[in-house]
Amino acid sequence: MKRLAPIQGRELIKILCNKFGFQAIRQKGSHVTITNGSIYVTVPLKEVRVGLLGVILRDCSIAREEFLKEV
């Protein structure tokens, strides 16, 4: 099984929006808030390290394996 690796925030937002049905609703400074209608998550535009990436995926209710298929 592949492991999570750090990813740029912009790339993470693209993946979440294009593959998992999220959409960006606002940006304040270097953070973008995305939603799928019921879940709201804030993603930094800088590099997202493995720990924060895991938290974001958990908040979005996305399994690691499912995310790694799309990367």
A tleap script that builds the chain and sets N, CA, C and O, in Angstrom:
source leaprc.protein.ff14SB
mol = sequence {
  NMET LYS ARG LEU ALA PRO ILE GLN GLY ARG
  GLU LEU ILE LYS ILE LEU CYS ASN LYS PHE
  GLY PHE GLN ALA ILE ARG GLN LYS GLY SER
  HIE VAL THR ILE THR ASN GLY SER ILE TYR
  VAL THR VAL PRO LEU LYS GLU VAL ARG VAL
  GLY LEU LEU GLY VAL ILE LEU ARG ASP CYS
  SER ILE ALA ARG GLU GLU PHE LEU LYS GLU
  CVAL
}
set mol.1.N position { 0.842 -1.178 0.000 }
set mol.1.CA position { 0.000 0.000 0.000 }
set mol.1.C position { 0.883 1.235 0.000 }
set mol.1.O position { 1.851 1.318 0.755 }
set mol.2.N position { 0.539 2.206 -0.862 }
set mol.2.CA position { 1.279 3.450 -0.898 }
set mol.2.C position { 0.996 4.247 0.364 }
set mol.2.O position { -0.055 4.102 0.988 }
set mol.3.N position { 1.943 5.083 0.724 }
set mol.3.CA position { 1.786 5.933 1.894 }
set mol.3.C position { 1.459 7.344 1.450 }
set mol.3.O position { 1.776 7.753 0.333 }
set mol.4.N position { 0.820 8.080 2.343 }
set mol.4.CA position { 0.556 9.479 2.066 }
set mol.4.C position { 1.874 10.241 2.018 }
set mol.4.O position { 2.803 9.941 2.767 }
set mol.5.N position { 1.945 11.211 1.147 }
set mol.5.CA position { 3.129 12.056 1.028 }
set mol.5.C position { 2.667 13.513 1.074 }
set mol.5.O position { 1.513 13.807 0.765 }
set mol.6.N position { 3.554 14.417 1.455 }
set mol.6.CA position { 3.171 15.838 1.444 }
set mol.6.C position { 2.694 16.260 0.051 }
set mol.6.O position { 3.166 15.743 -0.961 }
set mol.7.N position { 1.770 17.190 0.019 }
set mol.7.CA position { 1.184 17.651 -1.236 }
set mol.7.C position { 0.953 19.151 -1.126 }
set mol.7.O position { 0.705 19.668 -0.036 }
set mol.8.N position { 1.035 19.839 -2.240 }
set mol.8.CA position { 0.754 21.273 -2.249 }
set mol.8.C position { -0.745 21.497 -2.046 }
set mol.8.O position { -1.564 20.726 -2.547 }
set mol.9.N position { -1.093 22.531 -1.327 }
set mol.9.CA position { -2.488 22.820 -1.026 }
set mol.9.C position { -3.330 23.021 -2.271 }
set mol.9.O position { -4.465 22.550 -2.337 }
set mol.10.N position { -2.783 23.716 -3.262 }
set mol.10.CA position { -3.530 23.942 -4.506 }
set mol.10.C position { -3.855 22.620 -5.196 }
set mol.10.O position { -4.956 22.442 -5.717 }
set mol.11.N position { -2.900 21.697 -5.199 }
set mol.11.CA position { -3.111 20.391 -5.817 }
set mol.11.C position { -4.162 19.596 -5.042 }
set mol.11.O position { -5.001 18.929 -5.648 }
set mol.12.N position { -4.124 19.660 -3.714 }
set mol.12.CA position { -5.109 18.970 -2.884 }
set mol.12.C position { -6.509 19.510 -3.153 }
set mol.12.O position { -7.463 18.739 -3.257 }
set mol.13.N position { -6.636 20.819 -3.266 }
set mol.13.CA position { -7.941 21.429 -3.545 }
set mol.13.C position { -8.464 20.972 -4.903 }
set mol.13.O position { -9.650 20.677 -5.045 }
set mol.14.N position { -7.574 20.913 -5.910 }
set mol.14.CA position { -7.980 20.439 -7.234 }
set mol.14.C position { -8.515 19.010 -7.163 }
set mol.14.O position { -9.557 18.705 -7.744 }
set mol.15.N position { -7.806 18.138 -6.454 }
set mol.15.CA position { -8.220 16.738 -6.338 }
set mol.15.C position { -9.563 16.643 -5.631 }
set mol.15.O position { -10.462 15.943 -6.096 }
set mol.16.N position { -9.704 17.348 -4.502 }
set mol.16.CA position { -10.955 17.275 -3.747 }
set mol.16.C position { -12.127 17.830 -4.554 }
set mol.16.O position { -13.235 17.298 -4.474 }
set mol.17.N position { -11.902 18.877 -5.320 }
set mol.17.CA position { -12.986 19.480 -6.104 }
set mol.17.C position { -13.334 18.638 -7.332 }
set mol.17.O position { -14.513 18.430 -7.618 }
set mol.18.N position { -12.339 18.157 -8.049 }
set mol.18.CA position { -12.601 17.435 -9.297 }
set mol.18.C position { -13.022 15.988 -9.089 }
set mol.18.O position { -13.818 15.465 -9.868 }
set mol.19.N position { -12.509 15.333 -8.063 }
set mol.19.CA position { -12.758 13.898 -7.896 }
set mol.19.C position { -13.762 13.561 -6.794 }
set mol.19.O position { -14.392 12.504 -6.836 }
set mol.20.N position { -13.920 14.448 -5.808 }
set mol.20.CA position { -14.750 14.112 -4.652 }
set mol.20.C position { -15.942 15.046 -4.452 }
set mol.20.O position { -16.616 14.967 -3.425 }
set mol.21.N position { -16.210 15.918 -5.405 }
set mol.21.CA position { -17.416 16.723 -5.370 }
set mol.21.C position { -17.404 17.926 -4.448 }
set mol.21.O position { -18.469 18.437 -4.101 }
set mol.22.N position { -16.246 18.389 -4.045 }
set mol.22.CA position { -16.164 19.594 -3.223 }
set mol.22.C position { -16.073 20.810 -4.139 }
set mol.22.O position { -15.746 20.682 -5.319 }
set mol.23.N position { -16.361 21.979 -3.595 }
set mol.23.CA position { -16.178 23.219 -4.338 }
set mol.23.C position { -15.675 24.301 -3.401 }
set mol.23.O position { -16.061 24.367 -2.234 }
set mol.24.N position { -14.815 25.138 -3.929 }
set mol.24.CA position { -14.260 26.238 -3.139 }
set mol.24.C position { -15.336 27.304 -2.982 }
set mol.24.O position { -15.986 27.693 -3.952 }
set mol.25.N position { -15.518 27.775 -1.740 }
set mol.25.CA position { -16.538 28.793 -1.525 }
set mol.25.C position { -15.953 30.135 -1.122 }
set mol.25.O position { -16.569 31.176 -1.352 }
set mol.26.N position { -14.763 30.121 -0.521 }
set mol.26.CA position { -14.144 31.400 -0.182 }
set mol.26.C position { -12.662 31.203 0.105 }
set mol.26.O position { -12.200 30.093 0.371 }
set mol.27.N position { -11.934 32.309 0.042 }
set mol.27.CA position { -10.518 32.320 0.377 }
set mol.27.C position { -10.257 33.517 1.268 }
set mol.27.O position { -10.712 34.627 0.993 }
set mol.28.N position { -9.520 33.276 2.336 }
set mol.28.CA position { -9.117 34.360 3.219 }
set mol.28.C position { -7.624 34.213 3.444 }
set mol.28.O position { -7.175 33.303 4.142 }
set mol.29.N position { -6.862 35.112 2.847 }
set mol.29.CA position { -5.411 35.008 2.948 }
set mol.29.C position { -4.911 33.793 2.201 }
set mol.29.O position { -5.177 33.630 1.011 }
set mol.30.N position { -4.183 32.937 2.908 }
set mol.30.CA position { -3.604 31.761 2.265 }
set mol.30.C position { -4.382 30.482 2.587 }
set mol.30.O position { -3.828 29.385 2.505 }
set mol.31.N position { -5.660 30.612 2.951 }
set mol.31.CA position { -6.493 29.450 3.256 }
set mol.31.C position { -7.767 29.499 2.419 }
set mol.31.O position { -8.378 30.554 2.247 }
set mol.32.N position { -8.154 28.332 1.902 }
set mol.32.CA position { -9.354 28.217 1.088 }
set mol.32.C position { -10.330 27.297 1.816 }
set mol.32.O position { -9.944 26.229 2.291 }
set mol.33.N position { -11.584 27.709 1.902 }
set mol.33.CA position { -12.619 26.874 2.497 }
set mol.33.C position { -13.372 26.185 1.365 }
set mol.33.O position { -13.821 26.828 0.416 }
set mol.34.N position { -13.501 24.863 1.483 }
set mol.34.CA position { -14.217 24.079 0.486 }
set mol.34.C position { -15.376 23.363 1.175 }
set mol.34.O position { -15.352 23.134 2.384 }
set mol.35.N position { -16.393 23.015 0.379 }
set mol.35.CA position { -17.553 22.331 0.925 }
set mol.35.C position { -18.130 21.376 -0.107 }
set mol.35.O position { -17.916 21.521 -1.311 }
set mol.36.N position { -18.869 20.392 0.401 }
set mol.36.CA position { -19.651 19.525 -0.480 }
set mol.36.C position { -21.135 19.666 -0.160 }
set mol.36.O position { -21.943 18.829 -0.562 }
set mol.37.N position { -21.486 20.711 0.552 }
set mol.37.CA position { -22.865 20.966 0.921 }
set mol.37.C position { -23.123 20.749 2.400 }
set mol.37.O position { -23.894 21.485 3.015 }
set mol.38.N position { -22.476 19.735 2.976 }
set mol.38.CA position { -22.685 19.454 4.398 }
set mol.38.C position { -21.392 19.542 5.211 }
set mol.38.O position { -21.429 19.801 6.414 }
set mol.39.N position { -20.261 19.328 4.561 }
set mol.39.CA position { -18.967 19.344 5.241 }
set mol.39.C position { -18.192 20.574 4.781 }
set mol.39.O position { -18.099 20.840 3.583 }
set mol.40.N position { -17.641 21.318 5.724 }
set mol.40.CA position { -16.797 22.475 5.423 }
set mol.40.C position { -15.388 22.193 5.934 }
set mol.40.O position { -15.206 21.810 7.090 }
set mol.41.N position { -14.390 22.384 5.068 }
set mol.41.CA position { -12.997 22.123 5.425 }
set mol.41.C position { -12.143 23.280 4.918 }
set mol.41.O position { -12.341 23.761 3.802 }
set mol.42.N position { -11.199 23.724 5.736 }
set mol.42.CA position { -10.280 24.779 5.339 }
set mol.42.C position { -8.930 24.157 5.006 }
set mol.42.O position { -8.371 23.392 5.792 }
set mol.43.N position { -8.413 24.498 3.823 }
set mol.43.CA position { -7.156 23.932 3.333 }
set mol.43.C position { -6.161 25.070 3.110 }
set mol.43.O position { -6.487 26.042 2.429 }
set mol.44.N position { -4.944 24.968 3.674 }
set mol.44.CA position { -3.934 25.995 3.418 }
set mol.44.C position { -3.369 25.834 2.008 }
set mol.44.O position { -3.333 24.727 1.472 }
set mol.45.N position { -2.932 26.929 1.417 }
set mol.45.CA position { -2.362 26.871 0.073 }
set mol.45.C position { -0.897 26.459 0.088 }
set mol.45.O position { -0.339 26.152 -0.965 }
set mol.46.N position { -0.266 26.445 1.243 }
set mol.46.CA position { 1.135 26.018 1.344 }
set mol.46.C position { 1.200 24.492 1.300 }
set mol.46.O position { 0.187 23.827 1.082 }
set mol.47.N position { 2.383 23.951 1.507 }
set mol.47.CA position { 2.550 22.499 1.528 }
set mol.47.C position { 1.774 21.895 2.693 }
set mol.47.O position { 1.890 22.352 3.830 }
set mol.48.N position { 0.985 20.867 2.402 }
set mol.48.CA position { 0.220 20.158 3.423 }
set mol.48.C position { 0.990 18.887 3.750 }
set mol.48.O position { 1.146 18.009 2.902 }
set mol.49.N position { 1.466 18.797 4.973 }
set mol.49.CA position { 2.234 17.619 5.373 }
set mol.49.C position { 1.316 16.455 5.704 }
set mol.49.O position { 0.095 16.609 5.740 }
set mol.50.N position { 1.902 15.300 5.945 }
set mol.50.CA position { 1.165 14.055 6.097 }
set mol.50.C position { 0.156 14.109 7.247 }
set mol.50.O position { -0.971 13.642 7.086 }
set mol.51.N position { 0.525 14.658 8.384 }
set mol.51.CA position { -0.378 14.708 9.530 }
set mol.51.C position { -1.617 15.520 9.240 }
set mol.51.O position { -2.731 15.067 9.503 }
set mol.52.N position { -1.441 16.723 8.696 }
set mol.52.CA position { -2.579 17.580 8.361 }
set mol.52.C position { -3.391 16.972 7.230 }
set mol.52.O position { -4.618 17.075 7.230 }
set mol.53.N position { -2.733 16.342 6.269 }
set mol.53.CA position { -3.443 15.701 5.175 }
set mol.53.C position { -4.370 14.615 5.706 }
set mol.53.O position { -5.508 14.495 5.254 }
set mol.54.N position { -3.894 13.833 6.653 }
set mol.54.CA position { -4.731 12.800 7.266 }
set mol.54.C position { -5.945 13.389 7.970 }
set mol.54.O position { -7.042 12.837 7.891 }
set mol.55.N position { -5.749 14.507 8.655 }
set mol.55.CA position { -6.852 15.175 9.346 }
set mol.55.C position { -7.865 15.710 8.339 }
set mol.55.O position { -9.070 15.568 8.546 }
set mol.56.N position { -7.396 16.319 7.258 }
set mol.56.CA position { -8.294 16.850 6.229 }
set mol.56.C position { -9.097 15.714 5.600 }
set mol.56.O position { -10.306 15.848 5.407 }
set mol.57.N position { -8.447 14.608 5.281 }
set mol.57.CA position { -9.151 13.470 4.686 }
set mol.57.C position { -10.189 12.905 5.645 }
set mol.57.O position { -11.289 12.547 5.225 }
set mol.58.N position { -9.853 12.822 6.927 }
set mol.58.CA position { -10.805 12.331 7.922 }
set mol.58.C position { -11.998 13.274 8.028 }
set mol.58.O position { -13.142 12.824 8.095 }
set mol.59.N position { -11.739 14.572 8.043 }
set mol.59.CA position { -12.824 15.550 8.111 }
set mol.59.C position { -13.723 15.477 6.876 }
set mol.59.O position { -14.929 15.711 6.968 }
set mol.60.N position { -13.138 15.153 5.724 }
set mol.60.CA position { -13.902 15.033 4.483 }
set mol.60.C position { -14.558 13.664 4.326 }
set mol.60.O position { -15.282 13.435 3.358 }
set mol.61.N position { -14.316 12.765 5.256 }
set mol.61.CA position { -14.843 11.391 5.199 }
set mol.61.C position { -14.350 10.647 3.961 }
set mol.61.O position { -15.115 9.960 3.285 }
set mol.62.N position { -13.064 10.797 3.680 }
set mol.62.CA position { -12.436 10.125 2.545 }
set mol.62.C position { -11.392 9.163 3.090 }
set mol.62.O position { -10.528 9.561 3.872 }
set mol.63.N position { -11.464 7.898 2.685 }
set mol.63.CA position { -10.489 6.905 3.117 }
set mol.63.C position { -9.143 7.178 2.442 }
set mol.63.O position { -9.093 7.665 1.313 }
set mol.64.N position { -8.060 6.860 3.141 }
set mol.64.CA position { -6.721 7.074 2.578 }
set mol.64.C position { -6.545 6.329 1.264 }
set mol.64.O position { -6.002 6.877 0.305 }
set mol.65.N position { -7.003 5.080 1.216 }
set mol.65.CA position { -6.850 4.271 0.013 }
set mol.65.C position { -7.597 4.900 -1.168 }
set mol.65.O position { -7.102 4.913 -2.295 }
set mol.66.N position { -8.794 5.419 -0.891 }
set mol.66.CA position { -9.593 6.063 -1.929 }
set mol.66.C position { -8.884 7.312 -2.458 }
set mol.66.O position { -8.883 7.567 -3.663 }
set mol.67.N position { -8.273 8.099 -1.543 }
set mol.67.CA position { -7.549 9.284 -1.951 }
set mol.67.C position { -6.315 8.919 -2.764 }
set mol.67.O position { -6.026 9.559 -3.775 }
set mol.68.N position { -5.589 7.898 -2.332 }
set mol.68.CA position { -4.355 7.511 -3.025 }
set mol.68.C position { -4.626 7.001 -4.438 }
set mol.68.O position { -3.751 7.102 -5.298 }
set mol.69.N position { -5.816 6.456 -4.701 }
set mol.69.CA position { -6.168 6.040 -6.059 }
set mol.69.C position { -6.246 7.239 -6.995 }
set mol.69.O position { -5.949 7.130 -8.185 }
set mol.70.N position { -6.648 8.381 -6.448 }
set mol.70.CA position { -6.864 9.578 -7.269 }
set mol.70.C position { -5.606 10.423 -7.438 }
set mol.70.O position { -5.567 11.295 -8.307 }
set mol.71.N position { -4.578 10.182 -6.625 }
set mol.71.CA position { -3.362 10.990 -6.699 }
set mol.71.C position { -2.484 10.503 -7.829 }
set mol.71.O position { -1.408 11.057 -8.057 }
savepdb mol mol.pdb
quit
